[in-house]
Structures are given as C-alpha cells and as structure tokens.
C-alpha cells in the first residue's frame, strides 16, 4: 500500500497519504441547499507501491475521491481502484502489469495482451453503474455508496479497451465511446435504457495515442494527432512519456463517422495540432461546428500533473468541419491558456452558449475557473491564490437557464497541506466560492470526474 513519506509541496505527483471511507468534512461557508448528490473524481493516486515509484503519473493506480452533499452535511471518501490485477499485484508484493514490472513480465503481458485497469483517468455513471476508466483497458465498476471495487466489466460488447472519454449526446439519450486496438477503433453506444452495443469501427492512418473525441446527434468526430507509438520503446521502456514520437510533418487526421451509416467514415488530413480535450460539437446545416482546446504540440505528456501547461499554451478554438469538402478550418475564440472544459450536460451534442474552463497561471490570469460566452466573447472568472493547484471544473445544472447552476473545482492549498472543493455560483464566478469543503489531507491530482444527482 502507499508509502507514507510526505513529498515536496511543489508537485502534484504524490501518493495518497490516507485512504478512508465516507466521513464528515469541514465546510467554510454554506453549501447550496439545492446541491444534492455526489461528485466523484479519479486520478493517479498511488504513484508508489512496493517501495517503487512509477516513472509517469499515467501509469499509477487510480484513486477515486468523492464528495457527497446530503441533507445532514457534506461527506468525503478516498479509495483506490482495486481491479483484479491490482489485487494480484498486492498478493505478489510487486508490480506485474505496469511498465514498472520486471522486463520478462512486461514481454509476457505484451504477448498475451494483458493490461491492468487502473481506473485513473475518468468516471462514467451509466444505468446505475459507476465505472472507473483508463485509456486502454476495461472499465472497473465501483460501489457508488462506499467506493469499494466490484469488478471489471465488458457489458457483453467491449472487446479489450474502453476509452477514458465517453461522450454523451443528450438528444439521443446515449453515451458513445471507443476502444482502440492498435490502428483499429471500435465504436460503442451506451443508451440510457437498453443494452450497450457495438455500432461500428474504422482504421486510423497510424498507431498512436487518441485521448478524446466528440459526438453530435448525427456524427462522431476524431482528431488524431501525429503522436505515433514507438513499439520497441513501449515494449522495453519504463517512462510512458518516451513511448510516442511527435511527427510534426504528418498533419492531424480528421475522422468523421455518420451515426446512420458507421461503415462510411470519412478521413482526411489537416494542419498539425494536438487535442487533449474536446468541448462540444453541434450540427450547423452541412457543417459540424467543433469546439476544443488546441495545442501546438504533444509536449504536455511529459508534464501532465504540472501546475499548468509547460510545453504549449492551449487555446479555446472553434472549427468548422465540412465532411463533404473534407475541410477543417478554425480560429481561436479565447487565447488565454485554458483546458479541461465543461458544458451544461443538457447541451452536449447541441449548440451551447457557455463553456467553463480551468485557467492556468499566466500574464493576467490566475489558477481557477472561467466561463466563456461563445456568443459574445465575454469572460467571467475567479482566480484562486497563485500557489493553489486546481483541476478540472465540473458544471452542475440548477435551473432552466443554460448558465444556471454550480461549478465544482478541487484545489490543493500548500500552506494548509490540504485539498478543498470550491463550490461557485456558475452565474457569478467572480464572486468567488460560496463555500469550501476541506479534506483532511492533500488529495493527489485528479484528472476528471462526474456529478451524480441524488437519486440519479
């Protein structure tokens, strides 16, 4: 289990210091009475096991952290994702499935296709299942009331992998996702009612990393940047940041899959760029409007848990995608460094007015959250103290208006050596948090999460 030595305060790359079930949390301020439900977040929380530290945070086992807003108070929990492979490693007393495993074991894993489900990247709530996700493995189901691990799941359709970025289209009442097998992509539909199903697939132009995609009520869209796998390095190396080569002259491959005929995917190349996270997409006649956070390079992989983007300055872009003419042209909507976007879940797959984004320390900007108005370009923002380290903001709707609701964003306070969840009125971010919910420790970095309403 985790090493108890306290790491330096200038990094997010530290082990969880305390694993615990739900317990009452300290609250500064008054939580909104209408905010009822649970926020679940996951990230690389166990960076050291068996006296050995992983070379890259993406390889670490996941830690799920939850905050529950109830009538009798606010409660929090932090528990590791204990997949069957994790438990096998615990019994063996050593790594068996990550690049930190011994070379003979890594070669055996490569030949047999064994991959551990760390659940360290995102969470999906679907038909009462709470699923911890990672790029290249099966989902791990958790008990939402305790965070205990139940089992890995394939729901009868998932082949070998299920992406960490499922995308919901509200009008279709369906969540879409993909699984990657080398250059081959499997596409899945998880409807709100009824069984999951495989809906098609396509072959990418190269074998590389694909972190995210986006969907509308008519199309699924990929932007596959030229981060190409180096097979021998991936087989014999130990640091995931060295497994890929950025081929800046290759361009970025755009793949458009029509939902009414998934076998007729359109592919073409456009300018070279990288996207970690899409915002949203919507149909505009024959054009698909695609919003995303655009990077010039793939360099952020080397520092995914830094306090801000160290190798490129991501900007909020809107692209016009014409699948008939095979064009993908865009321009920056907001040039401030921003990432980890969130929209009102009632607007996914349709035109949205507001986008909430994590902001980074930069000239004129503080770590925190901003709301960008896609119609007017207006920005409403709140900045935390410069030394506070924040993560992805999540918008929780409350009311009929698109901007009515709450923004939940976690931070680390280095002076207190604690993490807190800031709860902000999404309509008035600049007013600052309505309340702060404090954990009794610094929670390791979390990447993504989901809010599940009470009874949802």
C-alpha positions as CSV (number, residue, x, y, z in Angstrom):
1,X,0.0,0.0,0.0
2,X,1.1,3.7,-0.3
3,X,4.3,5.0,1.2
4,X,3.6,7.4,4.0
5,X,6.5,9.8,3.4
6,X,5.3,13.3,2.7
7,X,6.5,14.6,-0.7
8,X,7.6,18.2,-1.5
9,X,4.8,20.7,-1.8
10,X,5.9,22.0,-5.2
11,X,4.4,19.0,-7.1
12,X,1.1,17.3,-7.6
13,X,2.9,13.9,-8.1
14,X,2.4,12.5,-4.6
15,X,0.9,9.4,-3.1
16,X,-2.3,9.4,-1.2
17,X,-1.5,9.7,2.4
18,X,-4.7,8.4,3.8
19,X,-7.4,6.0,2.4
20,X,-10.8,6.4,4.1
21,X,-14.5,5.7,3.8
22,X,-17.1,8.5,3.8
23,X,-16.6,10.8,6.7
24,X,-17.9,14.3,7.6
25,X,-15.9,17.1,6.0
26,X,-15.2,20.6,7.3
27,X,-17.1,23.3,5.4
28,X,-16.3,27.0,5.2
29,X,-19.4,28.9,4.2
30,X,-22.8,27.5,3.4
31,X,-23.4,24.8,0.8
32,X,-26.3,25.5,-1.6
33,X,-29.5,23.8,-0.4
34,X,-30.3,22.7,-3.9
35,X,-27.0,20.9,-4.4
36,X,-27.7,17.3,-3.6
37,X,-25.7,14.4,-4.9
38,X,-22.2,13.2,-5.2
39,X,-19.1,14.4,-7.0
40,X,-16.8,11.5,-8.0
41,X,-13.2,12.2,-9.2
42,X,-10.3,10.0,-10.1
43,X,-6.6,10.4,-10.8
44,X,-3.2,8.8,-10.3
45,X,-3.2,8.4,-6.6
46,X,-0.8,5.6,-5.9
47,X,2.4,6.7,-7.6
48,X,4.5,4.4,-5.3
49,X,3.8,0.8,-4.3
50,X,6.2,-1.9,-3.1
51,X,8.8,0.8,-2.4
52,X,8.9,1.6,-6.1
53,X,7.8,4.8,-7.8
54,X,6.2,4.7,-11.3
55,X,8.1,6.7,-14.0
56,X,5.0,8.6,-15.2
57,X,1.7,9.5,-13.5
58,X,-0.4,7.9,-16.2
59,X,0.9,4.5,-15.1
60,X,-0.2,4.9,-11.5
61,X,-3.1,3.1,-10.0
62,X,-6.2,5.2,-9.6
63,X,-7.6,6.8,-6.5
64,X,-11.3,7.8,-6.5
65,X,-12.3,10.7,-4.3
66,X,-15.9,11.6,-3.6
67,X,-17.8,14.5,-2.0
68,X,-21.4,13.8,-1.1
69,X,-23.8,16.7,-0.4
70,X,-26.6,15.4,1.8
71,X,-29.4,16.9,4.0
72,X,-27.3,16.2,7.1
73,X,-24.0,17.5,5.9
74,X,-21.1,17.1,3.4
75,X,-19.1,13.9,3.4
76,X,-16.0,12.7,1.6
77,X,-14.1,9.5,0.8
78,X,-10.9,8.4,-1.0
79,X,-10.4,4.8,-2.1
80,X,-8.0,3.1,-4.6
81,X,-9.3,1.3,-7.6
82,X,-8.7,-2.3,-6.8
83,X,-9.1,-4.2,-10.0
84,X,-8.4,-8.0,-10.1
85,X,-4.9,-7.2,-11.5
86,X,-4.3,-4.7,-8.7
87,X,-5.2,-7.3,-6.1
88,X,-3.0,-9.9,-7.8
89,X,-0.1,-7.4,-7.5
90,X,-0.9,-6.8,-3.8
91,X,-0.8,-10.6,-3.2
92,X,2.5,-10.9,-5.2
93,X,4.1,-7.9,-3.4
94,X,5.4,-6.4,-6.7
95,X,4.3,-4.7,-10.0
96,X,3.0,-7.2,-12.6
97,X,1.2,-5.1,-15.2
98,X,2.7,-1.6,-15.5
99,X,5.9,-0.5,-17.2
100,X,7.4,-0.8,-13.7
101,X,7.1,-4.5,-13.8
102,X,10.1,-6.7,-14.5
103,X,11.1,-6.9,-18.2
104,X,10.2,-10.6,-18.6
105,X,6.7,-10.0,-17.2
106,X,6.2,-6.9,-19.5
107,X,7.1,-9.0,-22.5
108,X,4.7,-11.7,-21.4
109,X,2.0,-9.1,-21.0
110,X,2.7,-7.8,-24.4
111,X,2.4,-11.2,-26.0
112,X,-0.8,-12.1,-24.1
113,X,-2.5,-8.7,-24.3
114,X,-2.8,-8.3,-20.5
115,X,-3.4,-4.7,-19.4
116,X,-4.3,-3.6,-15.9
117,X,-7.4,-1.5,-15.5
118,X,-6.1,1.3,-13.3
119,X,-9.2,3.5,-13.5
120,X,-7.1,6.6,-13.1
121,X,-8.5,8.9,-15.7
122,X,-12.2,9.4,-15.7
123,X,-15.5,8.1,-14.3
124,X,-18.8,7.2,-16.0
125,X,-22.2,6.9,-14.4
126,X,-24.4,4.7,-16.6
127,X,-27.6,2.9,-15.7
128,X,-26.7,2.8,-12.0
129,X,-23.2,1.6,-12.6
130,X,-20.2,3.8,-11.5
131,X,-17.3,3.0,-13.8
132,X,-13.6,4.0,-13.4
133,X,-11.9,4.4,-16.7
134,X,-8.5,4.4,-18.2
135,X,-7.4,4.6,-21.9
136,X,-6.5,1.1,-22.8
137,X,-8.4,-1.4,-20.6
138,X,-11.8,-2.5,-19.4
139,X,-14.0,-0.3,-17.1
140,X,-13.9,-1.1,-13.3
141,X,-17.2,-0.9,-11.5
142,X,-17.3,0.7,-8.1
143,X,-19.9,0.7,-5.4
144,X,-21.1,4.4,-5.5
145,X,-22.1,4.3,-1.8
146,X,-18.7,3.1,-0.5
147,X,-16.2,3.3,-3.4
148,X,-15.5,-0.4,-3.0
149,X,-14.3,-2.0,-6.2
150,X,-16.8,-4.6,-7.6
151,X,-15.3,-6.0,-10.8
152,X,-14.1,-5.2,-14.3
153,X,-17.0,-5.0,-16.8
154,X,-17.3,-5.6,-20.6
155,X,-21.1,-5.4,-20.7
156,X,-21.1,-8.2,-23.3
157,X,-19.7,-5.9,-26.1
158,X,-16.4,-4.3,-25.1
159,X,-13.5,-6.1,-26.8
160,X,-10.3,-5.2,-25.0
161,X,-10.4,-1.4,-24.3
162,X,-12.8,1.4,-23.5
163,X,-11.6,5.0,-23.8
164,X,-11.5,7.2,-20.7
165,X,-13.5,9.9,-22.5
166,X,-17.1,8.7,-23.2
167,X,-19.3,11.4,-24.9
168,X,-23.0,11.8,-24.3
169,X,-25.5,13.2,-26.8
170,X,-28.4,14.5,-24.7
171,X,-30.9,14.5,-27.6
172,X,-30.2,10.8,-28.3
173,X,-30.1,9.9,-24.6
174,X,-27.0,7.9,-25.4
175,X,-23.4,7.9,-24.4
176,X,-20.8,7.0,-27.1
177,X,-17.3,5.7,-26.6
178,X,-14.5,3.9,-28.5
179,X,-11.9,1.3,-27.8
180,X,-8.5,1.3,-29.5
181,X,-6.6,-1.8,-30.7
182,X,-3.6,-0.6,-32.5
183,X,-4.8,1.2,-35.6
184,X,-8.3,-0.3,-35.2
185,X,-11.1,1.6,-33.4
186,X,-14.3,0.0,-32.1
187,X,-17.3,2.3,-31.5
188,X,-19.8,1.8,-28.8
189,X,-23.2,3.1,-27.9
190,X,-24.5,3.0,-24.2
191,X,-28.1,4.2,-24.2
192,X,-29.9,5.4,-21.1
193,X,-32.2,2.4,-21.5
194,X,-31.4,-1.0,-23.0
195,X,-28.1,-2.9,-23.6
196,X,-24.8,-1.5,-24.7
197,X,-23.9,-2.3,-28.3
198,X,-21.0,-2.0,-30.7
199,X,-22.0,0.3,-33.6
200,X,-19.0,0.1,-36.0
201,X,-15.4,0.9,-36.3
202,X,-12.6,2.2,-38.5
203,X,-8.9,2.0,-39.1
204,X,-6.7,5.0,-38.3
205,X,-3.8,6.1,-40.5
206,X,-1.2,5.3,-37.8
207,X,-0.9,3.7,-34.4
208,X,-0.8,6.5,-31.9
209,X,-2.4,8.0,-28.8
210,X,-6.0,9.1,-29.1
211,X,-7.3,10.6,-25.8
212,X,-10.7,12.1,-26.7
213,X,-13.3,12.5,-29.4
214,X,-16.7,14.3,-29.7
215,X,-20.2,13.4,-30.9
216,X,-23.3,15.2,-32.2
217,X,-26.8,13.8,-32.9
218,X,-25.6,12.8,-36.4
219,X,-21.8,12.2,-36.3
220,X,-18.8,11.1,-34.3
221,X,-15.7,13.1,-34.8
222,X,-12.0,12.3,-34.1
223,X,-8.9,14.5,-34.5
224,X,-6.0,12.1,-34.4
225,X,-2.8,14.0,-33.8
226,X,0.6,12.6,-35.1
227,X,1.7,11.2,-31.7
228,X,2.9,7.9,-33.1
229,X,3.8,4.9,-31.0
230,X,7.4,3.7,-30.9
231,X,6.8,0.0,-30.5
232,X,10.3,-1.1,-29.2
233,X,10.4,1.8,-26.7
234,X,7.0,1.0,-25.5
235,X,8.0,-2.7,-25.1
236,X,11.3,-2.2,-23.3
237,X,11.0,1.3,-21.8
238,X,9.6,2.4,-18.4
239,X,8.6,6.0,-19.0
240,X,5.4,6.5,-20.9
241,X,6.3,10.0,-22.0
242,X,9.0,8.5,-24.2
243,X,6.7,5.9,-25.9
244,X,5.5,8.3,-28.7
245,X,7.1,10.3,-31.5
246,X,5.6,13.7,-32.5
247,X,5.7,13.7,-36.3
248,X,5.0,17.4,-36.9
249,X,5.0,17.0,-40.7
250,X,2.3,14.3,-40.8
251,X,-0.7,16.5,-40.1
252,X,-3.7,15.6,-38.0
253,X,-6.2,13.1,-39.2
254,X,-9.8,14.0,-39.1
255,X,-12.2,11.1,-39.0
256,X,-16.0,11.6,-39.3
257,X,-18.3,8.7,-38.7
258,X,-22.0,9.1,-39.6
259,X,-24.2,7.5,-37.0
260,X,-26.8,6.4,-39.6
261,X,-24.1,4.6,-41.6
262,X,-21.0,4.0,-39.4
263,X,-19.3,2.0,-42.1
264,X,-18.9,5.1,-44.3
265,X,-16.4,7.0,-42.3
266,X,-14.7,10.0,-43.9
267,X,-11.0,10.6,-43.3
268,X,-8.6,13.4,-44.4
269,X,-5.5,15.3,-43.1
270,X,-5.4,18.8,-41.9
271,X,-2.9,21.1,-40.2
272,X,-0.8,19.5,-37.4
273,X,-2.2,20.1,-33.9
274,X,-3.0,18.1,-30.8
275,X,-6.2,18.0,-28.8
276,X,-6.3,16.5,-25.3
277,X,-9.9,17.6,-24.7
278,X,-12.9,18.5,-26.9
279,X,-15.5,20.9,-25.5
280,X,-18.6,20.1,-27.6
281,X,-19.9,19.8,-31.2
282,X,-23.1,20.6,-33.0
283,X,-24.6,20.4,-36.4
284,X,-25.0,23.7,-38.4
285,X,-26.6,22.6,-41.7
286,X,-23.9,20.7,-43.6
287,X,-21.2,21.9,-41.3
288,X,-20.2,20.4,-38.0
289,X,-19.0,23.0,-35.5
290,X,-16.4,21.6,-33.2
291,X,-15.1,23.3,-30.1
292,X,-11.8,22.1,-28.5
293,X,-8.7,23.1,-26.6
294,X,-6.0,23.3,-29.2
295,X,-2.3,22.5,-28.5
296,X,0.5,23.1,-31.0
297,X,2.5,20.1,-29.7
298,X,2.2,16.9,-27.8
299,X,4.7,18.1,-25.1
300,X,2.2,18.2,-22.2
301,X,2.5,14.4,-21.9
302,X,5.9,15.0,-20.3
303,X,4.3,17.1,-17.5
304,X,0.6,16.1,-17.2
305,X,0.5,16.9,-13.5
306,X,2.3,20.2,-13.5
307,X,0.6,23.4,-12.2
308,X,0.0,24.5,-15.8
309,X,0.8,23.7,-19.4
310,X,4.6,23.8,-19.6
311,X,5.1,22.9,-23.3
312,X,2.3,24.5,-25.1
313,X,-0.4,27.1,-24.3
314,X,-3.8,25.6,-25.1
315,X,-6.4,27.9,-26.5
316,X,-10.1,27.6,-26.9
317,X,-10.9,27.1,-30.7
318,X,-14.0,26.6,-32.8
319,X,-13.5,24.6,-36.0
320,X,-15.9,24.3,-39.0
321,X,-15.8,20.8,-40.2
322,X,-17.1,20.0,-43.7
323,X,-17.1,16.2,-44.2
324,X,-18.1,16.6,-47.9
325,X,-15.4,19.0,-48.9
326,X,-13.0,17.5,-46.4
327,X,-12.0,20.7,-44.7
328,X,-11.4,21.6,-41.1
329,X,-10.9,25.3,-40.5
330,X,-10.9,27.2,-37.3
331,X,-9.9,30.1,-35.2
332,X,-9.3,30.9,-31.6
333,X,-12.3,32.1,-29.6
334,X,-10.2,32.8,-26.4
335,X,-6.4,32.9,-26.4
336,X,-5.9,32.7,-22.6
337,X,-4.3,29.4,-21.5
338,X,-7.2,27.1,-20.6
339,X,-8.0,23.4,-20.5
340,X,-10.4,20.8,-19.0
341,X,-13.6,22.2,-20.5
342,X,-17.1,21.6,-19.2
343,X,-20.5,22.5,-20.6
344,X,-24.1,22.1,-19.4
345,X,-24.8,18.4,-19.8
346,X,-28.2,19.3,-21.2
347,X,-26.4,20.9,-24.2
348,X,-24.0,18.1,-25.1
349,X,-24.1,17.4,-28.8
350,X,-26.1,20.6,-29.5
351,X,-25.1,24.3,-29.8
352,X,-24.0,25.6,-26.4
353,X,-23.6,29.2,-25.3
354,X,-21.3,28.8,-22.3
355,X,-18.1,26.9,-21.7
356,X,-16.4,26.6,-18.3
357,X,-12.7,26.0,-18.3
358,X,-9.8,25.6,-16.0
359,X,-7.4,28.5,-16.2
360,X,-3.6,28.5,-15.5
361,X,-1.2,30.9,-14.1
362,X,-0.1,33.3,-16.8
363,X,0.1,37.0,-17.5
364,X,-3.2,38.5,-16.2
365,X,-4.6,35.1,-15.2
366,X,-4.7,33.0,-12.0
367,X,-5.3,29.3,-11.5
368,X,-9.1,28.9,-11.3
369,X,-12.1,28.8,-13.5
370,X,-13.6,30.9,-16.2
371,X,-16.9,31.0,-18.1
372,X,-16.6,31.8,-21.7
373,X,-19.6,33.2,-23.6
374,X,-19.5,31.7,-27.1
375,X,-21.9,34.3,-28.4
376,X,-20.4,37.5,-27.1
377,X,-16.9,36.5,-26.1
378,X,-17.4,37.8,-22.6
379,X,-15.5,36.1,-19.8
380,X,-16.4,35.7,-16.1
381,X,-13.7,34.3,-14.0
382,X,-12.5,33.5,-10.5
383,X,-8.9,33.1,-9.6
384,X,-7.6,31.1,-6.6
385,X,-4.4,32.1,-4.9
386,X,-1.4,31.7,-7.2
387,X,0.1,28.8,-5.3
388,X,-3.1,26.8,-5.2
389,X,-3.2,23.9,-7.6
390,X,-6.5,23.3,-9.3
391,X,-8.1,20.7,-11.5
392,X,-11.0,20.3,-14.0
393,X,-14.1,22.4,-13.1
394,X,-17.4,20.5,-13.4
395,X,-20.7,22.3,-14.1
396,X,-23.8,21.1,-12.3
397,X,-27.1,22.5,-13.6
398,X,-29.6,24.0,-11.3
399,X,-32.5,25.8,-13.1
400,X,-33.8,26.1,-16.6
401,X,-31.2,28.6,-18.0
402,X,-28.1,27.2,-19.7
403,X,-25.9,29.0,-17.3
404,X,-27.9,28.3,-14.1
405,X,-26.0,26.0,-11.8
406,X,-22.9,25.4,-9.8
407,X,-19.2,24.9,-10.7
408,X,-17.3,22.4,-8.5
409,X,-13.5,22.6,-8.6
410,X,-10.9,21.0,-6.4
411,X,-7.7,22.7,-5.3
412,X,-4.6,21.9,-3.1
413,X,-3.7,24.5,-0.5
414,X,0.1,24.1,0.1
415,X,0.1,26.2,3.3
416,X,-2.6,24.0,4.9
417,X,-1.4,20.8,3.3
418,X,-5.0,20.1,2.5
419,X,-7.3,19.9,-0.5
420,X,-10.6,21.7,-0.8
421,X,-13.6,21.6,-3.1
422,X,-14.7,25.1,-4.2
423,X,-18.4,25.5,-4.9
424,X,-19.1,28.5,-7.1
425,X,-22.3,30.0,-8.5
426,X,-21.9,29.5,-12.2
427,X,-23.7,32.7,-12.9
428,X,-21.3,34.8,-10.8
429,X,-17.9,33.2,-10.8
430,X,-16.1,36.4,-9.9
431,X,-17.9,36.5,-6.5
432,X,-15.7,33.5,-5.5
433,X,-16.7,30.3,-3.7
434,X,-20.0,30.1,-1.9
435,X,-18.3,27.5,0.3
436,X,-15.1,25.4,0.5
437,X,-15.2,21.8,1.5
438,X,-12.0,20.6,3.1
439,X,-10.4,17.2,3.1
440,X,-8.0,16.3,6.0
441,X,-5.2,15.7,3.6
442,X,-3.8,16.8,0.2
443,X,-5.7,14.7,-2.3
444,X,-3.4,13.6,-5.2
445,X,-4.1,15.1,-8.6
446,X,-7.4,14.1,-10.2
447,X,-8.0,14.3,-13.9
448,X,-11.7,14.0,-14.5
449,X,-15.0,13.3,-12.7
450,X,-18.7,13.2,-12.8
451,X,-21.5,14.6,-10.6
452,X,-24.4,12.2,-9.9
453,X,-27.5,13.8,-8.5
454,X,-29.3,12.4,-5.6
455,X,-31.4,9.5,-6.9
456,X,-29.7,9.8,-10.3
